[in-house]
Amino acid sequence: MKKITTGVLALVLSSSVALAQAQQKKSDTVRTQDIEGVVVTALGIKREKKALGYSTQTVDAADLTKSPTNNFTSNLSGKVSGLQVKSVSNFGGSVDIVLRGYKSITGNNQPLFVIDGVPMINANNNTSAQSLQGRPGYDFGNTISDINPNDIEELNVLKGAAATALYGSRAQNGAIIITTKKGKKGKNIGIEFNSSVSVSAINKETFPTYQKQYGQGYGYYYGPDEDSQFAEYNGMPMAPTTEDASYGAAFDPNLMVYQYGAFIPGSPTYDKATPWVAAKNDPSKFFQKGVNYNNGISFAKGGEAGSFRLSFNNQNGSDIMPNTSLNKNTITGNASYKLMDNLNATIGATYVTQNVKGRNSTGYSGNLISGFRQWWPVNVDVKDQQYFYANSGNNYTWNIAGPDNLTPAYWNNPYFQVYENAVFDTRERFAGNFSLSYDVTKNLNLLARIGTDGYTQRMEDRKAVGSIPELMGFGLTAIEQPSGFAVMQIQQRETNYDFIANYKKDFDNGLNLNALLGTNLNVINFYSNSQSTSGGLYVPGLYSLANSYSNPPKALTIDNTKKIAGIFAQASLGYQGTYYLEGTVRRDQSSALPINNNVYWYYSGSASIVFSNWSFLKGGVMNFGKLRASYAEVGSDTGADQLRNQYITSTSFGDLPMIYYNISERNPDLKPQRSKQTELGLNAQFFKNRLGFDVAWFRNDAFDQILALPVSYGTGVATKIQNAGNLRTDGWELALNITPLKSDNFRWDVNVNWSNPQTKVTEIAPGNENITLGSFQGGVTINASLNDLYGTIKGTDYVYTNGQKTVGANGRYLISSSTNNVIGNMQADWFGGIINKFSYKDFQLSFQIDWRKGGDIFSLDQYYGLSTGIYPETAGLNDLGNPVRNPISQGGGVILPGVKADGSVNDIRVSGQNYGLYGYRYSPASTFVYDASFVKLREVAVSYSLPSKYLTNTFFKGLTFSAIGNNLWIIHKNLPYADPEAALSSGNVQGYQSGVMPTTRVFSFSIKANF
C-alpha cells in the first residue's frame, strides 16, 4: 500500500479540506460529467445531471440490497436528503415515505414509483378505522414492497414538481425512478446467485420493563367488604383474576394465594395456592426469534442485436410473533432486440405471489400487544399461557371471569389469539411493459410504449368460537362479534399508453437542444368486495360466509374506473456545457372531474449555470460548481366517484331492504387542486470530488385542495366534498460528501443527508378552522389546524397558574375541560443520516447513523400502562423514602409538583394506594405526549470479496460474503419503552401509538456469487 500523504484527520470540514487537498495527485483527472453523471429522469429519459435545474439524488443499488428486508424502501432511510422514511415495525407492514413535506391535507402524500418508465401502484389497503382511529385492524403493507431489490440497477429520486411535471398529478409528491438490470455484452450467459439468512430478536429497549413488586388488582376493592387487595377462595386469598392491572398487593413469597392456574383444568397448579411472587416469564418471553431466508438467481446476456435478463427470487420467513409466516416469489424478465438498425423493441414483465399468515393486530381493542403494554398483571407467567393452550387447545387465560367461570373477562390467552384468530392474506401481481423505439434520423426518435401494473389481494380475518367478543379487524359488522369471519378482496390495475417524439441536436456554436412532444393515456381500475358473517359462527372452526349465525350483511362492492388523457412537451437548451434552460408544459383531462372543469395545465421552468466552467475559476480547488433554480405549477384531480351522490344498500331488516344515503355529499362543481413549487440550489465539488455539497431551499403551496369538510347535520350529511385549503411547506436540504482518506488500497467516504421541511396549514374554507385527520382513544386527535403546523396533536391539558401546573383542593391536578388544546405536533424539526464507508483492498465496512430532532408522539401505552401500575415508575419510593403505594398513614403518597389556585406552592399529599395516581385517571392527555427525537445506529455491514486470483481456475467470476446488522442500537430516545418510529401504519396520521410492536435487531449473513 502506498504511503498516505498525510495523517488521519478529525471529521471536521476544515481538516477534511486540508487532507483532500494534500492527497491530490497530478494524475487525478475529474471531468464534469464524471462528477455529475448521467441520470434517469421523468419518462425514463437519460440526462446529464449538470443540465438539470432541479434537485435529484441517486442511491446505489448495492445500498438497497445490502440489508435483506420485506420492504426494500426501508433501506432508503437516511440516504436521501429531504426524504423521510419510517418503518412502522409491523410484520410485513408498511413504510411511510414523505418527500419534502406534505402536499395534501387528507389525500396521498407518498411519492410516485416508476420502473423503467412505467408508473407503479403503491397502495396501502388498511381500513380507515385502523389507520385513522386506532381501532382493530391490520397493516397490510405497501404494494411497492413486491419489487425485488436485486433487480434494481439504479434508483434516482426526483424531488420537485419541476422534475416530475411530465408525469402529471401522480408525481406531485415527487418521484422515485427505478432502472432495472439488463443483460450486458459477453461471451457467456452471466449468472448471479444471492442467498441470505436473517435472524431478528426484539430490542428490549422498545418493550415494557415491568415492575416486580406488586401483583394483580387495582387497589383495595376486593373481599367481602371490598376493602382488601385480594378476593377470597376457600377462606384464603385469591388474586382478582378479572382484573388486568398490577396495582394490587405487594409480593410476598411467604404468602400463598389462589391464582388463575388454580382453576384451569390440566394446570400444574390446579386447585393449589401458590407463592405470591412476580412471574418468571414476562411477556417479552412471548416473542420468538424471527428467521428470514432470501434466495435469488438471475441469468443475463447481451450482444449486438439484443439482450435479456431473467431472475427468480424467493423470500420465506417468520416474525417474532408465534404462528407467523411470509412467503414471496418474484419472477422478473426483460429483453431487448434490434429489429432493424433504427428500430428496437423492449419487453419486460414481473410476476409476484405473496402469502402471509399472522399479521399482528394494531391499535387498541383486540391487540394483544396493547395488553402487554397497558393491561398486564406481572404475576402472570406467559409460559403458563402457552402450556394451557398447547395442553387443551382452549381459550384458558389468566383473565378468567371467576373460579367457576373460565370465560375470559377482557383478554384472550395470547397463544389462543395468535393460533386461532390469525389473519391471512395473499397477493398476486403482474406488471409488464412493451416499447418500440424508432430512430427516424440521428436526431429524431419516436417511442411507443404500453405499461401495465396490477394486483389482486385477498384478506381473511378469523375469530374463533370461544374468543372474547370484539370488533373484527375489517368487514361489515359494526358491533362486537363473539366469533366470525370476514373476507375482503381488492383488485387494482393501472395501464399507461405513451407516445413520445424526442429530438436532440448539437449545433456548431456550442448550443444544444433536447426537445420532446408526447401523449399519455392513464387508465386506473379499482374493484373491492367486502363480506362478513354476523352474530358469530354456527359451526366452530368452519370459516365460511355460509356459516354465519345470523343473516350476514350484504356485500359491499366498489367498482370504478378513472381515465386521464394528457399531452406534454419539454424543451431544454444548453450552451457550451455551462448555461441551461428548460421548460415543460402538460395538459391533462380527467374523468374524475366535472366536464366543465376537467382540464388542467402544468408548467415548469428551470435554469442552471455551471459556473465552474468560467475561466477565472478554473485551476483552483473547486472542480465543479452549479447554481440552479426552478419553478413549477402542478394540477391534480381526485379519486373516482366524487361527483354524484348515491344510495347504498345494507343488510335487510326482516323482509324490508335497507338503503342509506352517502354520508359525505358529492360535489358536481369540483375543480382541480393545484400546487406551486419553487426551488433554489447550489452544488459544488472540491479537490477532485473529495469534498462537496448540494444545498437547496424549497417552497411548496398546495391550494384548492379537494376535501370532505364538515357541514351541518341538518343537511342530511356529515361532510361535503369541496375545494378549499392551502398547505405551505418551506425547507432546506443538504447532501454532503467527504473523502477524508484515500490511497491505492484504502478509502474512507462520508455522506451526510439533512433536511428540515415544515408544512403549515395557511388556509381552510371559510367557517372552518380545523380538519380532524384522526380521532383516537384517549380523547386525542391529529389535526390540520389553521395557522398551525400540519399534524397538530390535540387533547386535554393541565390548568396553569402563572405558568405552573395547578392542583385542586384534593391535591390532584386540575384538567382542562376542552380536548381542543394543542399538546404537540407530529412533524420533526429536522432529520438526516450519516453514512461512513471504509474499503481496504477486498474488505468493506460501512455504518449508518440516522437521527431525528423534534416532533411529538402520544403514547396510549403510557396513558393506560402507568395507571394500571405495570411500569417501574409506579412502584418507586416517595420524597419520604417510603413506597409510594403505601397508605398515607404509613408514609405513602406523593406531593405533586405545582401550585394551588392562589399561586402558593402545593403541599397536599395525595394517596397512591389505589390505581390512578399515575396514568390517565387523574392526568390530562398532554402528560403522555413525548419528544419523538432519536439517534439510531441504523446499519452496520462488513463484506469480503474473494480476490480474482483465487477464482482463476474455478467457475466463479466473483464471490462476496457479508455480515449485516440492522437497528442494532437506539443511541438516544425520549419515548419510554417503545421506538419513536413505530406506528399504526403508513399515511398522513402519525404521532400516535397504541400497542405497537417492539423494534427488532436484525442480523443477516449473505453470499453473492457470479458465474
FENFEN-V721772 format. One record per backbone hydrogen bond with DSSP energy under -1.0 kcal/mol. CO is the residue of the C=O (numbers start at 1). NH is the residue of the N-H. E is the energy in kcal/mol with one decimal. If there is no record, write none. Layout:
co=CO nh=NH e=E
co=CO nh=NH e=E
This chain:
co=10 nh=12 e=-2.2
co=12 nh=16 e=-2.5
co=13 nh=17 e=-2.4
co=14 nh=18 e=-2.2
co=15 nh=19 e=-2.7
co=16 nh=20 e=-2.7
co=17 nh=21 e=-2.4
co=18 nh=22 e=-2.3
co=19 nh=23 e=-1.7
co=21 nh=24 e=-1.0
co=25 nh=28 e=-1.6
co=31 nh=35 e=-1.9
co=32 nh=36 e=-2.7
co=33 nh=37 e=-2.3
co=37 nh=49 e=-3.0
co=39 nh=47 e=-2.8
co=41 nh=44 e=-1.6
co=42 nh=45 e=-1.5
co=45 nh=41 e=-3.3
co=47 nh=39 e=-2.8
co=48 nh=51 e=-1.6
co=49 nh=52 e=-1.5
co=55 nh=159 e=-1.9
co=57 nh=157 e=-3.1
co=59 nh=155 e=-1.4
co=61 nh=64 e=-1.0
co=61 nh=65 e=-1.6
co=62 nh=66 e=-1.0
co=71 nh=74 e=-2.0
co=72 nh=75 e=-1.8
co=73 nh=76 e=-1.7
co=74 nh=77 e=-1.2
co=76 nh=79 e=-2.1
co=80 nh=83 e=-1.5
co=82 nh=100 e=-2.7
co=84 nh=98 e=-2.2
co=86 nh=96 e=-2.9
co=88 nh=983 e=-1.5
co=90 nh=93 e=-2.3
co=94 nh=88 e=-1.4
co=96 nh=86 e=-2.5
co=98 nh=84 e=-3.0
co=112 nh=176 e=-3.3
co=113 nh=120 e=-3.0
co=114 nh=178 e=-3.6
co=115 nh=118 e=-2.0
co=118 nh=115 e=-2.6
co=123 nh=143 e=-1.8
co=127 nh=131 e=-2.2
co=128 nh=132 e=-2.9
co=129 nh=135 e=-2.6
co=132 nh=775 e=-1.8
co=134 nh=364 e=-2.4
co=137 nh=362 e=-2.1
co=142 nh=145 e=-1.4
co=143 nh=146 e=-1.8
co=144 nh=147 e=-1.8
co=148 nh=151 e=-2.3
co=149 nh=152 e=-1.6
co=151 nh=181 e=-2.7
co=154 nh=179 e=-2.7
co=155 nh=59 e=-3.0
co=156 nh=177 e=-3.4
co=157 nh=57 e=-1.5
co=158 nh=175 e=-2.3
co=160 nh=164 e=-1.0
co=161 nh=165 e=-1.4
co=164 nh=167 e=-2.2
co=165 nh=168 e=-1.4
co=168 nh=171 e=-1.7
co=169 nh=172 e=-1.7
co=171 nh=174 e=-2.1
co=174 nh=112 e=-2.5
co=175 nh=158 e=-3.0
co=176 nh=114 e=-2.4
co=177 nh=156 e=-2.9
co=178 nh=116 e=-2.7
co=179 nh=153 e=-3.1
co=179 nh=154 e=-1.8
co=184 nh=302 e=-1.4
co=190 nh=300 e=-2.3
co=191 nh=1011 e=-3.2
co=192 nh=298 e=-2.3
co=193 nh=1009 e=-2.8
co=194 nh=296 e=-3.0
co=195 nh=1007 e=-2.6
co=196 nh=294 e=-2.5
co=197 nh=1005 e=-2.3
co=198 nh=292 e=-2.5
co=199 nh=1003 e=-2.7
co=200 nh=290 e=-2.3
co=201 nh=1001 e=-2.9
co=203 nh=206 e=-2.6
co=204 nh=207 e=-1.3
co=213 nh=251 e=-2.8
co=215 nh=248 e=-2.7
co=217 nh=247 e=-2.9
co=218 nh=915 e=-2.7
co=219 nh=221 e=-1.4
co=222 nh=227 e=-1.0
co=222 nh=228 e=-2.4
co=223 nh=226 e=-1.4
co=228 nh=222 e=-3.0
co=231 nh=238 e=-2.7
co=233 nh=236 e=-1.8
co=236 nh=233 e=-2.5
co=237 nh=258 e=-2.7
co=238 nh=231 e=-2.8
co=239 nh=241 e=-1.8
co=240 nh=243 e=-2.1
co=245 nh=217 e=-1.5
co=249 nh=215 e=-2.3
co=252 nh=255 e=-2.2
co=255 nh=276 e=-2.1
co=257 nh=274 e=-2.7
co=258 nh=239 e=-2.7
co=259 nh=262 e=-2.1
co=260 nh=263 e=-1.7
co=262 nh=271 e=-2.6
co=264 nh=267 e=-2.0
co=267 nh=270 e=-1.9
co=269 nh=272 e=-2.1
co=274 nh=257 e=-2.9
co=275 nh=277 e=-1.5
co=276 nh=252 e=-1.9
co=281 nh=382 e=-2.4
co=282 nh=285 e=-2.5
co=283 nh=286 e=-1.7
co=290 nh=200 e=-2.8
co=291 nh=318 e=-2.6
co=292 nh=198 e=-2.7
co=293 nh=316 e=-2.7
co=294 nh=196 e=-2.3
co=295 nh=314 e=-3.2
co=296 nh=194 e=-2.8
co=297 nh=312 e=-2.7
co=298 nh=192 e=-2.0
co=299 nh=310 e=-2.8
co=300 nh=190 e=-3.5
co=301 nh=308 e=-2.7
co=302 nh=186 e=-1.3
co=305 nh=338 e=-3.7
co=306 nh=303 e=-2.6
co=307 nh=336 e=-2.6
co=308 nh=301 e=-2.3
co=309 nh=334 e=-2.4
co=310 nh=299 e=-2.9
co=311 nh=332 e=-2.1
co=312 nh=297 e=-2.5
co=313 nh=330 e=-2.6
co=314 nh=295 e=-2.7
co=315 nh=328 e=-3.1
co=316 nh=293 e=-3.2
co=317 nh=326 e=-2.3
co=320 nh=288 e=-3.0
co=325 nh=357 e=-2.8
co=326 nh=317 e=-2.1
co=327 nh=355 e=-2.5
co=328 nh=315 e=-2.9
co=329 nh=353 e=-2.2
co=330 nh=313 e=-2.3
co=331 nh=351 e=-2.7
co=332 nh=311 e=-3.1
co=333 nh=349 e=-2.7
co=334 nh=309 e=-2.4
co=335 nh=347 e=-2.8
co=336 nh=307 e=-2.0
co=337 nh=339 e=-1.1
co=337 nh=345 e=-2.8
co=340 nh=343 e=-1.1
co=342 nh=439 e=-2.8
co=343 nh=339 e=-1.3
co=343 nh=340 e=-1.9
co=344 nh=437 e=-2.9
co=345 nh=337 e=-2.6
co=346 nh=435 e=-2.7
co=347 nh=335 e=-2.7
co=348 nh=433 e=-2.7
co=349 nh=333 e=-2.7
co=350 nh=431 e=-2.4
co=351 nh=331 e=-2.6
co=352 nh=429 e=-2.8
co=353 nh=329 e=-2.5
co=354 nh=427 e=-2.4
co=355 nh=327 e=-2.5
co=356 nh=425 e=-2.2
co=357 nh=325 e=-2.0
co=364 nh=367 e=-1.3
co=367 nh=371 e=-1.1
co=368 nh=372 e=-1.9
co=369 nh=373 e=-2.0
co=370 nh=374 e=-2.0
co=371 nh=375 e=-1.4
co=377 nh=380 e=-1.8
co=378 nh=279 e=-2.5
co=381 nh=385 e=-1.2
co=382 nh=386 e=-1.5
co=383 nh=387 e=-2.1
co=384 nh=388 e=-2.7
co=385 nh=389 e=-2.0
co=386 nh=390 e=-2.5
co=387 nh=391 e=-2.5
co=388 nh=392 e=-1.5
co=389 nh=393 e=-2.7
co=394 nh=396 e=-1.6
co=399 nh=409 e=-3.6
co=402 nh=405 e=-1.4
co=405 nh=402 e=-1.6
co=407 nh=401 e=-1.8
co=413 nh=417 e=-2.5
co=414 nh=418 e=-1.9
co=415 nh=419 e=-1.9
co=416 nh=420 e=-2.6
co=417 nh=421 e=-1.3
co=423 nh=358 e=-2.6
co=424 nh=460 e=-3.4
co=425 nh=356 e=-2.9
co=426 nh=458 e=-2.3
co=427 nh=354 e=-2.4
co=428 nh=456 e=-2.4
co=429 nh=352 e=-2.5
co=430 nh=454 e=-2.0
co=431 nh=350 e=-3.0
co=432 nh=452 e=-3.1
co=433 nh=348 e=-2.5
co=434 nh=450 e=-2.6
co=435 nh=346 e=-2.5
co=436 nh=448 e=-2.4
co=437 nh=344 e=-2.7
co=438 nh=440 e=-1.0
co=438 nh=446 e=-3.0
co=443 nh=504 e=-2.6
co=444 nh=440 e=-1.4
co=444 nh=441 e=-1.5
co=445 nh=502 e=-3.3
co=446 nh=438 e=-3.2
co=447 nh=500 e=-2.9
co=448 nh=436 e=-2.5
co=449 nh=498 e=-3.2
co=450 nh=434 e=-2.4
co=451 nh=496 e=-3.3
co=452 nh=432 e=-2.6
co=453 nh=494 e=-3.0
co=454 nh=430 e=-2.5
co=455 nh=492 e=-2.1
co=456 nh=428 e=-2.4
co=457 nh=490 e=-2.9
co=458 nh=426 e=-2.4
co=459 nh=488 e=-2.4
co=460 nh=424 e=-2.3
co=461 nh=486 e=-2.2
co=463 nh=484 e=-2.5
co=464 nh=467 e=-1.7
co=470 nh=481 e=-3.4
co=481 nh=470 e=-1.9
co=484 nh=463 e=-2.6
co=485 nh=533 e=-2.4
co=486 nh=461 e=-2.7
co=487 nh=531 e=-2.7
co=488 nh=459 e=-2.9
co=489 nh=529 e=-2.3
co=490 nh=457 e=-3.0
co=491 nh=527 e=-2.8
co=492 nh=455 e=-2.3
co=493 nh=525 e=-3.0
co=494 nh=453 e=-2.3
co=495 nh=523 e=-2.7
co=496 nh=451 e=-2.5
co=497 nh=521 e=-2.1
co=498 nh=449 e=-2.6
co=499 nh=519 e=-2.2
co=500 nh=447 e=-3.0
co=501 nh=517 e=-2.2
co=502 nh=445 e=-2.9
co=503 nh=515 e=-3.0
co=505 nh=513 e=-2.9
co=507 nh=510 e=-1.4
co=510 nh=576 e=-3.3
co=511 nh=507 e=-3.8
co=512 nh=574 e=-2.6
co=513 nh=505 e=-2.3
co=514 nh=572 e=-3.2
co=515 nh=503 e=-3.7
co=516 nh=570 e=-2.3
co=517 nh=501 e=-3.2
co=518 nh=568 e=-2.6
co=519 nh=499 e=-2.0
co=520 nh=566 e=-3.5
co=521 nh=497 e=-2.2
co=522 nh=564 e=-2.7
co=523 nh=495 e=-2.6
co=524 nh=562 e=-2.6
co=525 nh=493 e=-2.4
co=526 nh=560 e=-2.5
co=527 nh=491 e=-3.3
co=528 nh=558 e=-2.4
co=529 nh=489 e=-2.5
co=530 nh=556 e=-2.4
co=531 nh=487 e=-2.8
co=534 nh=550 e=-2.7
co=536 nh=549 e=-2.8
co=539 nh=542 e=-1.6
co=542 nh=544 e=-1.2
co=544 nh=547 e=-1.6
co=545 nh=548 e=-1.2
co=547 nh=538 e=-2.5
co=556 nh=530 e=-2.3
co=558 nh=528 e=-2.5
co=560 nh=526 e=-2.6
co=562 nh=524 e=-3.1
co=563 nh=591 e=-2.6
co=564 nh=522 e=-3.0
co=565 nh=589 e=-1.8
co=566 nh=520 e=-3.0
co=567 nh=587 e=-2.8
co=568 nh=518 e=-2.8
co=569 nh=585 e=-2.2
co=570 nh=516 e=-2.6
co=571 nh=583 e=-2.3
co=572 nh=514 e=-2.6
co=573 nh=581 e=-2.5
co=574 nh=512 e=-2.8
co=575 nh=578 e=-2.2
co=575 nh=579 e=-1.9
co=578 nh=610 e=-3.1
co=579 nh=575 e=-2.5
co=580 nh=608 e=-1.9
co=581 nh=573 e=-3.1
co=582 nh=606 e=-2.6
co=583 nh=571 e=-2.3
co=584 nh=604 e=-1.9
co=585 nh=569 e=-2.5
co=586 nh=602 e=-2.7
co=587 nh=567 e=-2.0
co=588 nh=600 e=-2.3
co=589 nh=565 e=-2.4
co=590 nh=593 e=-1.0
co=594 nh=597 e=-2.0
co=598 nh=590 e=-2.3
co=600 nh=588 e=-2.9
co=602 nh=586 e=-1.7
co=603 nh=633 e=-3.1
co=604 nh=584 e=-2.4
co=605 nh=631 e=-2.6
co=606 nh=582 e=-2.5
co=607 nh=629 e=-2.3
co=608 nh=580 e=-2.4
co=609 nh=611 e=-1.6
co=609 nh=627 e=-2.3
co=610 nh=613 e=-1.8
co=611 nh=614 e=-1.6
co=614 nh=617 e=-1.9
co=621 nh=687 e=-3.0
co=624 nh=685 e=-2.9
co=625 nh=612 e=-1.5
co=626 nh=683 e=-2.7
co=627 nh=609 e=-2.5
co=628 nh=681 e=-2.6
co=629 nh=607 e=-2.6
co=630 nh=679 e=-2.4
co=631 nh=605 e=-2.8
co=632 nh=677 e=-2.9
co=633 nh=603 e=-2.0
co=634 nh=675 e=-2.2
co=636 nh=673 e=-2.1
co=642 nh=667 e=-1.9
co=646 nh=662 e=-1.8
co=648 nh=660 e=-2.9
co=653 nh=656 e=-2.1
co=656 nh=653 e=-2.7
co=658 nh=650 e=-3.2
co=660 nh=648 e=-3.3
co=663 nh=718 e=-2.6
co=663 nh=719 e=-1.5
co=665 nh=721 e=-2.7
co=667 nh=670 e=-1.0
co=673 nh=636 e=-2.1
co=674 nh=703 e=-2.6
co=675 nh=634 e=-2.7
co=676 nh=701 e=-2.7
co=677 nh=632 e=-2.3
co=678 nh=699 e=-2.3
co=679 nh=630 e=-2.5
co=680 nh=697 e=-2.8
co=681 nh=628 e=-2.5
co=682 nh=695 e=-2.8
co=683 nh=626 e=-3.1
co=684 nh=693 e=-2.4
co=685 nh=623 e=-1.6
co=685 nh=624 e=-1.6
co=686 nh=690 e=-1.5
co=686 nh=691 e=-1.8
co=690 nh=739 e=-2.5
co=691 nh=686 e=-3.7
co=692 nh=737 e=-2.5
co=693 nh=684 e=-2.4
co=694 nh=735 e=-2.2
co=695 nh=682 e=-2.7
co=696 nh=733 e=-2.2
co=697 nh=680 e=-2.5
co=698 nh=731 e=-1.8
co=699 nh=678 e=-2.7
co=700 nh=729 e=-2.8
co=701 nh=676 e=-2.6
co=702 nh=727 e=-2.2
co=703 nh=674 e=-2.6
co=705 nh=724 e=-2.8
co=707 nh=722 e=-2.9
co=709 nh=720 e=-2.3
co=712 nh=715 e=-2.1
co=713 nh=716 e=-1.9
co=718 nh=711 e=-2.0
co=719 nh=665 e=-3.0
co=720 nh=709 e=-2.4
co=722 nh=707 e=-2.8
co=725 nh=705 e=-1.0
co=726 nh=762 e=-2.0
co=726 nh=763 e=-1.2
co=727 nh=702 e=-2.7
co=728 nh=760 e=-3.0
co=729 nh=700 e=-2.4
co=730 nh=758 e=-2.3
co=731 nh=698 e=-2.4
co=732 nh=756 e=-2.0
co=733 nh=696 e=-2.3
co=734 nh=754 e=-2.4
co=735 nh=694 e=-2.2
co=736 nh=752 e=-2.9
co=737 nh=692 e=-2.5
co=738 nh=750 e=-3.2
co=741 nh=748 e=-2.5
co=745 nh=841 e=-2.4
co=746 nh=743 e=-3.2
co=747 nh=839 e=-2.4
co=749 nh=837 e=-2.8
co=750 nh=738 e=-2.7
co=751 nh=835 e=-3.0
co=752 nh=736 e=-3.0
co=753 nh=833 e=-2.4
co=754 nh=734 e=-2.9
co=755 nh=831 e=-2.3
co=758 nh=730 e=-1.9
co=759 nh=790 e=-2.8
co=760 nh=728 e=-2.8
co=761 nh=787 e=-3.0
co=763 nh=726 e=-2.2
co=765 nh=768 e=-2.4
co=769 nh=786 e=-2.5
co=771 nh=784 e=-2.8
co=774 nh=782 e=-2.5
co=780 nh=776 e=-3.0
co=781 nh=794 e=-2.5
co=782 nh=773 e=-2.5
co=782 nh=774 e=-1.8
co=783 nh=791 e=-1.7
co=783 nh=792 e=-1.9
co=784 nh=771 e=-1.9
co=785 nh=788 e=-2.2
co=788 nh=761 e=-2.7
co=791 nh=826 e=-2.2
co=792 nh=783 e=-2.6
co=793 nh=823 e=-3.0
co=793 nh=824 e=-1.1
co=794 nh=781 e=-2.1
co=795 nh=821 e=-1.1
co=796 nh=926 e=-1.6
co=797 nh=816 e=-3.1
co=799 nh=806 e=-2.5
co=801 nh=804 e=-1.9
co=804 nh=801 e=-2.8
co=805 nh=899 e=-2.9
co=806 nh=814 e=-2.9
co=808 nh=811 e=-1.8
co=812 nh=808 e=-3.0
co=814 nh=799 e=-1.7
co=821 nh=795 e=-1.9
co=824 nh=793 e=-3.1
co=825 nh=856 e=-2.7
co=830 nh=853 e=-3.0
co=831 nh=755 e=-2.1
co=832 nh=851 e=-2.5
co=833 nh=753 e=-2.8
co=834 nh=849 e=-2.6
co=835 nh=751 e=-2.5
co=836 nh=847 e=-2.1
co=837 nh=749 e=-2.7
co=838 nh=845 e=-2.9
co=839 nh=747 e=-2.0
co=840 nh=843 e=-2.7
co=842 nh=945 e=-2.4
co=843 nh=840 e=-2.4
co=844 nh=943 e=-2.5
co=845 nh=838 e=-3.7
co=846 nh=941 e=-2.8
co=847 nh=836 e=-2.7
co=848 nh=938 e=-1.4
co=848 nh=939 e=-1.5
co=849 nh=834 e=-2.6
co=850 nh=936 e=-3.1
co=851 nh=832 e=-2.3
co=852 nh=934 e=-2.1
co=853 nh=829 e=-2.4
co=853 nh=830 e=-1.7
co=855 nh=932 e=-2.7
co=857 nh=930 e=-3.0
co=858 nh=993 e=-2.4
co=859 nh=863 e=-1.8
co=860 nh=864 e=-2.3
co=861 nh=865 e=-2.3
co=862 nh=866 e=-1.8
co=863 nh=920 e=-2.3
co=864 nh=868 e=-2.3
co=865 nh=870 e=-1.7
co=868 nh=246 e=-3.3
co=870 nh=211 e=-2.2
co=871 nh=874 e=-1.9
co=872 nh=875 e=-1.9
co=876 nh=884 e=-2.4
co=878 nh=881 e=-1.9
co=882 nh=878 e=-3.0
co=883 nh=886 e=-1.8
co=884 nh=893 e=-2.1
co=887 nh=890 e=-1.7
co=887 nh=892 e=-2.2
co=888 nh=891 e=-1.9
co=894 nh=910 e=-3.2
co=898 nh=906 e=-2.4
co=899 nh=807 e=-2.6
co=900 nh=903 e=-2.2
co=904 nh=900 e=-3.1
co=910 nh=894 e=-1.8
co=924 nh=927 e=-1.4
co=925 nh=928 e=-1.8
co=926 nh=929 e=-1.5
co=928 nh=859 e=-2.4
co=930 nh=857 e=-2.1
co=934 nh=852 e=-2.7
co=935 nh=971 e=-1.2
co=935 nh=972 e=-1.8
co=936 nh=850 e=-2.1
co=936 nh=938 e=-1.3
co=937 nh=968 e=-1.1
co=938 nh=967 e=-2.5
co=939 nh=848 e=-2.7
co=940 nh=965 e=-3.1
co=941 nh=846 e=-2.4
co=942 nh=963 e=-2.7
co=943 nh=844 e=-2.4
co=944 nh=961 e=-2.6
co=947 nh=950 e=-1.6
co=948 nh=951 e=-1.5
co=951 nh=954 e=-1.8
co=958 nh=1010 e=-2.7
co=959 nh=946 e=-2.9
co=960 nh=1008 e=-2.5
co=961 nh=944 e=-2.6
co=962 nh=1006 e=-2.4
co=963 nh=942 e=-2.6
co=964 nh=1004 e=-3.2
co=965 nh=940 e=-2.3
co=966 nh=1002 e=-2.1
co=969 nh=937 e=-3.1
co=969 nh=971 e=-1.1
co=972 nh=935 e=-2.1
co=979 nh=982 e=-1.5
co=991 nh=858 e=-2.3
co=993 nh=860 e=-2.8
co=999 nh=203 e=-3.1
co=1001 nh=201 e=-2.0
co=1002 nh=966 e=-2.8
co=1003 nh=199 e=-2.8
co=1004 nh=964 e=-2.8
co=1005 nh=197 e=-2.2
co=1006 nh=962 e=-2.5
co=1007 nh=195 e=-2.2
co=1008 nh=960 e=-2.6
co=1009 nh=193 e=-3.0
co=1010 nh=957 e=-3.7
co=1010 nh=958 e=-1.4
